[in-house]
């Protein structure tokens, strides 16, 4: 146990011993005071340390944040067993060894059964309070940890996404200038036309590079313009075929993905009039495919791999659907997922943040309400028991509020942790998943 907890137990022992010595001890002597302090220290340390060790062990094996329901069930069983054993042991040492008011046989019969039962109930109430306090501390730690982790993930994802998008400008410009430089020598007039068209294309790059997704229609229009430029340079050596379903036009893809893949086709394959490079862009199920006949060019130097790698990584940041690559002896195909709608952006919108915060705040209020109720129960019921036993010991009435309130707390706990809205949402998701499978 921590030093802070040991100091707290010492103060509890001292306060309890003062209460019993001055309030319930008839003979005020030094010997009785020392005996009272010793007995209170024994109760405080054995019960306190016992429950503390159990709590520490369960925190390691069954953390509240990972298995709340399982942890609650194990905690209830363990504190029941542990407190029963510890209370019987402490009462035996107190009444049989220290005070010598009973023999061993008498201790396990008669009035001492009631004393043991009463002490066990008090110990369980205090133990429940301590475990509830431990849960609240663990909840605060977990909440703080999750907030920090989510901030780090969001910052990392944003930095990664911005880095990937910023690769597009120099990559596109470098390849375009290579094409232009070759055209200047081959056909100056075509080079002028290419320069004008390139300025239009580069405007599209500047407009779209900051977007996570664009419509298939916009991307196709841009790809066709880019194909016209490639056709200008390669003439009959390259041929393009477009066959995309109209219903896919309003769906979404990663911007500049077609342009990067078209670049790769030209870069990694040779094309001649006798053996033209045929590039097909078409729909296949829920994907947009770019396929070319395989005419592998011998590479003078190793490719940087920015194009295809960039597309794969950007899709990975936006959706769980993967980019598929197929390669055979005759063709090379890349399948880009076509998204029905824009997924949640990496930067959570302020309204989404507010909704998420409201849900989290509501959940925390529910949990705090339950443990506030439990803590009140642990404080009020012992007071009622003491009042009942000191004022009217012949008329035991504290059972009624203890049982009634206890049933209410059990129902409250079931609603918060077991059969509340969280349970309803879980069941709804399960039913929907079954329906989707069918």
C-alpha positions in Angstrom: 0.0 0.0 0.0 1.0 3.6 -0.5 2.4 5.7 2.3 -0.5 8.1 2.0 -3.0 5.2 2.7 -1.0 4.0 5.7 -1.1 7.5 7.2 -4.8 7.7 6.5 -5.3 4.4 8.4 -3.4 5.7 11.3 -5.6 8.8 11.6 -8.7 6.7 11.3 -7.5 4.4 14.0 -6.7 7.3 16.3 -10.1 9.0 15.7 -12.0 5.7 16.2 -10.1 4.9 19.4 -10.8 8.4 20.8 -14.5 7.9 20.0 -14.8 4.5 21.7 -12.6 5.5 24.6 -14.4 8.7 25.6 -17.8 7.7 24.4 -18.2 4.0 25.3 -15.5 3.1 27.9 -16.6 3.4 31.5 -13.2 3.2 33.2 -10.9 5.9 31.8 -7.5 4.6 32.4 -4.2 4.6 30.6 -4.3 0.8 30.2 -7.8 0.9 28.7 -6.8 3.8 26.4 -3.7 1.8 25.1 -5.9 -1.3 24.7 -8.6 0.7 22.7 -5.9 2.2 20.5 -4.3 -1.3 19.9 -7.7 -2.8 19.0 -8.6 0.1 16.7 -5.2 -0.2 15.0 -5.7 -3.9 14.5 -9.2 -3.4 13.0 -8.1 -0.5 10.8 -4.9 -2.0 9.4 -6.2 -5.6 8.9 -9.4 -4.5 7.3 -7.9 -1.5 5.5 -4.8 -3.3 4.2 -6.8 -6.4 3.4 -9.2 -4.5 1.2 -6.4 -2.4 -0.2 -4.4 -5.4 -1.3 -7.4 -7.0 -2.9 -8.2 -3.8 -4.7 -4.6 -3.4 -5.9 -4.5 -7.1 -7.1 -7.8 -6.7 -8.9 -6.7 -3.5 -10.5 -3.8 -5.4 -12.1 -5.7 -8.5 -13.2 -9.1 -6.9 -14.0 -8.9 -3.2 -14.6 -12.1 -1.2 -14.3 -11.6 0.3 -17.7 -11.3 -3.0 -19.5 -13.8 -5.3 -17.8 -16.2 -3.2 -15.7 -19.0 -5.8 -15.2 -16.6 -8.7 -14.6 -14.5 -6.6 -12.2 -17.7 -5.5 -10.2 -18.8 -9.2 -9.8 -15.3 -10.3 -8.7 -15.0 -7.4 -6.3 -18.3 -8.2 -4.6 -17.4 -11.9 -4.1 -13.9 -11.1 -2.9 -14.8 -8.4 -0.4 -17.6 -10.6 1.0 -15.2 -13.5 1.6 -12.3 -11.3 2.7 -14.2 -9.1 5.1 -16.0 -12.1 6.7 -12.7 -13.8 7.4 -11.0 -10.7 8.6 -13.9 -9.6 10.9 -14.1 -13.0 12.5 -10.3 -13.0 13.1 -10.3 -9.4 14.5 -13.3 -10.0 16.8 -11.7 -13.3 18.0 -8.4 -11.5 18.9 -10.4 -8.6 20.5 -12.9 -10.5 22.7 -11.0 -13.8 23.3 -7.3 -12.7 23.5 -7.3 -9.0 24.4 -10.4 -8.4 26.5 -10.9 -12.1 27.5 -14.7 -11.6 27.8 -15.4 -14.9 26.0 -14.0 -18.4 25.5 -13.5 -19.8 22.0 -16.7 -21.9 22.3 -18.7 -18.8 23.5 -17.3 -16.7 20.7 -18.8 -18.9 18.0 -22.2 -18.8 19.6 -24.8 -16.6 21.3 -24.5 -12.8 21.2 -21.1 -12.8 19.4 -22.8 -14.0 16.2 -24.8 -10.8 16.1 -21.7 -8.8 16.9 -19.8 -10.5 14.1 -22.7 -10.0 11.7 -23.0 -6.4 12.6 -19.3 -5.8 12.2 -19.2 -7.6 8.9 -22.0 -5.2 7.6 -20.1 -2.1 8.7 -16.9 -3.5 7.1 -18.7 -4.2 3.9 -20.2 -0.7 3.8 -16.7 0.9 4.3 -15.2 -1.5 1.8 -17.9 -0.7 -0.8 -17.1 3.0 -0.3 -13.3 2.4 -0.8 -13.9 0.3 -3.9 -16.3 3.0 -5.3 -13.6 5.6 -4.6 -11.0 3.4 -6.4 -13.4 3.1 -9.4 -13.8 6.9 -9.6 -10.1 7.4 -9.5 -9.6 4.8 -12.2 -12.3 6.4 -14.3 -10.6 9.8 -14.1 -7.2 8.3 -15.0 -8.7 6.4 -17.9 -10.7 9.5 -19.1 -7.6 11.7 -19.0 -5.5 9.0 -20.7 -8.1 8.5 -23.5 -8.3 12.3 -24.1 -4.5 12.5 -24.4 -4.3 9.5 -26.7 -7.1 10.8 -28.9 -5.4 14.2 -29.2 -2.1 12.5 -30.1 -3.8 10.2 -32.6 -5.6 13.2 -34.2 -2.4 15.3 -34.4 -0.4 12.4 -35.8 -3.1 11.6 -38.4 -3.3 15.2 -39.4 0.4 15.6 -39.7 0.6 12.4 -41.7 -2.2 13.3 -44.0 -0.8 16.8 -44.7 2.6 15.3 -45.4 1.1 12.9 -47.9 -0.9 15.6 -49.6 2.2 17.9 -49.8 4.0 15.2 -51.8 1.6 15.7 -54.7 2.8 19.2 -55.8 6.5 18.4 -56.4 5.8 14.9 -57.7 3.3 16.1 -60.3 5.4 19.1 -61.3 8.5 17.0 -61.6 6.8 14.5 -64.0 5.1 17.2 -66.0 8.3 19.2 -66.5 10.0 15.9 -67.7 7.2 15.5 -70.3 7.5 19.2 -71.3 11.3 19.1 -71.7 11.1 16.1 -74.1 8.4 17.9 -76.2 10.4 21.1 -76.6 13.0 19.3 -78.7 10.5 17.0 -80.5 7.7 19.4 -81.3 7.9 23.0 -80.1 4.3 23.8 -81.2 3.0 20.9 -79.2 5.1 22.0 -76.3 3.3 25.4 -76.3 -0.1 23.6 -76.4 1.1 21.2 -73.6 2.2 24.2 -71.5 -1.3 25.8 -71.7 -3.0 22.5 -70.9 -0.6 21.9 -68.1 -1.5 25.2 -66.5 -5.2 24.1 -66.5 -4.3 20.8 -64.9 -2.0 22.3 -62.3 -4.9 24.7 -61.3 -7.0 21.5 -60.6 -4.1 20.1 -58.6 -4.0 23.3 -56.5 -7.7 23.3 -56.0 -8.1 19.6 -55.1 -4.9 18.9 -53.1 -6.4 20.2 -49.8 -9.5 18.0 -50.1 -9.7 14.5 -48.6 -12.1 13.2 -51.3 -13.5 14.4 -54.6 -16.3 13.1 -56.8 -15.6 10.4 -59.4 -17.0 12.8 -62.1 -14.4 15.5 -61.2 -11.6 13.1 -61.1 -12.6 11.6 -64.5 -12.8 15.0 -66.2 -9.3 15.8 -64.9 -8.0 12.4 -65.9 -9.4 12.8 -69.5 -7.6 16.2 -69.8 -4.4 14.6 -68.6 -4.9 11.7 -71.0 -5.2 14.2 -73.9 -1.8 15.6 -72.9 -0.3 12.1 -72.9 -1.9 11.4 -76.2 -0.3 14.6 -77.6 3.1 13.3 -76.7 2.8 9.6 -77.5 0.2 9.8 -80.3 -0.6 6.2 -81.4 1.7 4.6 -78.9 -0.9 5.1 -76.1 -4.6 4.5 -76.1 -7.2 5.2 -73.4 -10.6 3.5 -72.7 -13.1 4.9 -70.3 -16.1 2.8 -69.1 -17.3 4.1 -65.8 -20.9 3.7 -64.7 -23.0 6.9 -64.5 -24.2 5.9 -61.0 -20.6 6.1 -59.8 -20.1 9.7 -60.8 -21.5 11.2 -57.6 -19.4 8.9 -55.4 -16.0 9.7 -54.0 -12.4 8.8 -54.5 -9.1 10.2 -53.3 -8.1 13.3 -55.4 -5.4 13.0 -58.1 -5.4 9.2 -57.7 -6.1 8.6 -61.4 -3.4 11.1 -62.5 -0.8 9.4 -60.3 -1.8 5.9 -61.6 -1.7 7.1 -65.2 1.8 8.5 -64.6 2.8 5.1 -63.2 1.5 3.3 -66.3 3.6 5.5 -68.6 6.6 5.5 -66.3 6.9 1.7 -65.9 5.8 0.5 -69.4 7.2 1.1 -72.8 4.8 2.2 -75.6 5.3 2.1 -79.4 3.0 2.3 -82.5 3.6 -1.4 -83.1 2.9 -2.4 -79.4 0.7 0.4 -78.0 0.1 0.7 -74.3 -3.7 0.4 -73.7 -4.9 1.9 -70.4 -8.5 1.2 -69.3 -10.4 3.0 -66.6 -13.7 1.3 -65.7 -16.1 0.4 -62.9 -16.0 -3.0 -61.2 -18.3 -3.7 -58.3 -17.6 -0.9 -55.8 -14.2 0.0 -57.2 -12.8 2.2 -59.9 -10.2 0.2 -61.8 -7.1 1.3 -63.8 -5.7 -1.5 -65.9 -2.9 -1.6 -68.5 -1.4 -4.3 -70.6 2.0 -5.2 -69.1 5.0 -4.0 -71.2 7.6 -3.5 -68.5 10.2 -1.0 -69.2 13.8 -1.6 -68.0 14.4 0.8 -65.1 17.6 2.8 -65.2 17.2 3.7 -61.6 14.9 2.4 -58.8 11.5 4.0 -58.6 10.8 6.3 -55.6 7.3 4.6 -55.3 5.6 7.9 -54.2 2.6 7.6 -56.5 0.9 4.3 -55.5 2.2 4.3 -52.0 0.7 7.8 -51.5 -2.7 6.6 -52.7 -2.7 3.5 -50.4 -1.7 5.6 -47.4 -4.3 8.3 -48.0 -7.1 5.7 -48.4 -5.9 4.0 -45.2 -6.3 7.2 -43.3 -9.8 7.8 -44.6 -11.5 4.4 -44.7 -11.1 0.7 -43.7 -11.5 -0.4 -47.4 -8.2 -1.3 -49.0 -6.7 -0.5 -52.4 -6.2 -3.7 -54.3 -3.4 -4.4 -56.7 -3.5 -7.2 -59.3 -0.6 -8.2 -61.4 -0.2 -11.1 -63.9 2.0 -11.8 -66.9 -0.4 -9.9 -69.2 -1.8 -6.9 -67.2 -1.4 -4.7 -64.1 -4.6 -3.5 -62.4 -5.2 -1.2 -59.4 -8.7 -1.1 -57.8 -9.6 2.1 -56.0 -12.5 1.9 -53.5 -15.4 4.1 -54.5 -17.0 5.5 -51.4 -20.7 6.1 -51.1 -20.3 9.2 -48.9 -17.6 11.1 -47.3 -16.4 9.4 -44.1 -15.7 11.3 -40.9 -12.9 13.7 -41.5 -9.7 13.3 -39.6 -10.3 16.6 -37.9 -13.5 16.1 -35.9 -15.9 19.0 -36.6 -16.8 21.2 -33.7 -20.4 20.0 -33.6 -19.2 16.4 -33.5 -16.9 17.3 -30.7 -19.8 18.9 -28.8 -22.0 15.8 -29.3 -19.2 13.5 -28.2 -18.5 15.6 -25.2 -22.2 15.7 -24.3 -22.5 11.9 -24.5 -19.3 11.5 -22.4 -20.6 14.1 -19.9 -23.9 12.3 -19.6 -22.3 8.9 -19.1 -20.0 10.3 -16.4 -23.0 11.9 -14.6 -24.8 8.6 -14.6 -21.8 6.8 -13.1 -21.2 9.6 -10.6 -24.9 9.5 -9.7 -24.7 5.8 -8.9 -21.6 6.1 -6.8 -22.9 9.2 -5.1 -25.9 7.1 -4.1 -23.7 4.3 -2.9 -21.5 6.5 -0.9 -24.5 8.1 0.8 -25.8 4.6 1.6 -22.4 3.7 3.1 -22.5 6.8 5.3 -26.2 7.0 6.3 -26.9 3.3 7.1 -24.1 2.9 9.7 -25.4 6.1 11.4 -28.9 4.6 11.5 -27.6 1.3 12.8 -25.7 3.1 15.6 -28.8 5.3 16.5 -31.1 2.2 16.5 -28.8 0.1 18.7 -28.0 3.0 21.2 -31.6 4.3 21.5 -33.9 1.3 21.1 -31.8 -1.9 21.1 -34.9 -4.0 21.7 -36.7 -2.7 18.6 -34.5 -3.4 15.6 -35.8 -1.2 12.7 -32.7 -0.4 10.7 -33.3 -3.5 8.5 -36.1 -1.7 6.6 -34.1 1.3 5.2 -31.0 -0.8 4.8 -32.9 -3.4 2.6 -35.1 -0.9 0.8 -32.3 1.5 -0.1 -30.0 -1.5 -0.9 -32.5 -2.8 -3.5 -32.8 0.6 -5.0 -29.0 0.9 -5.3 -28.8 -2.6 -6.9 -31.4 -1.5 -9.5 -29.6 1.7 -10.1 -26.3 -0.2 -10.7 -28.0 -2.6 -13.1 -29.4 0.3 -15.1 -26.0 2.1 -15.3 -23.7 -0.8 -15.9 -25.9 -3.7 -17.3 -29.3 -3.0 -18.8 -29.2 0.8 -19.4 -29.0 2.6 -22.8 -25.6 1.1 -23.4 -27.1 -2.4 -23.3 -30.0 -1.2 -25.6 -27.5 0.2 -28.2 -25.5 -3.0 -28.1 -28.6 -5.1 -28.7 -29.7 -2.9 -31.6 -26.3 -3.2 -33.2 -26.4 -7.0 -32.8 -29.8 -7.2 -34.5 -28.8 -4.9 -37.3 -25.6 -6.9 -37.9 -27.7 -10.2 -38.1 -30.1 -8.5 -40.6 -27.2 -7.3 -42.8 -25.7 -10.8 -42.8 -29.0 -12.3 -43.8 
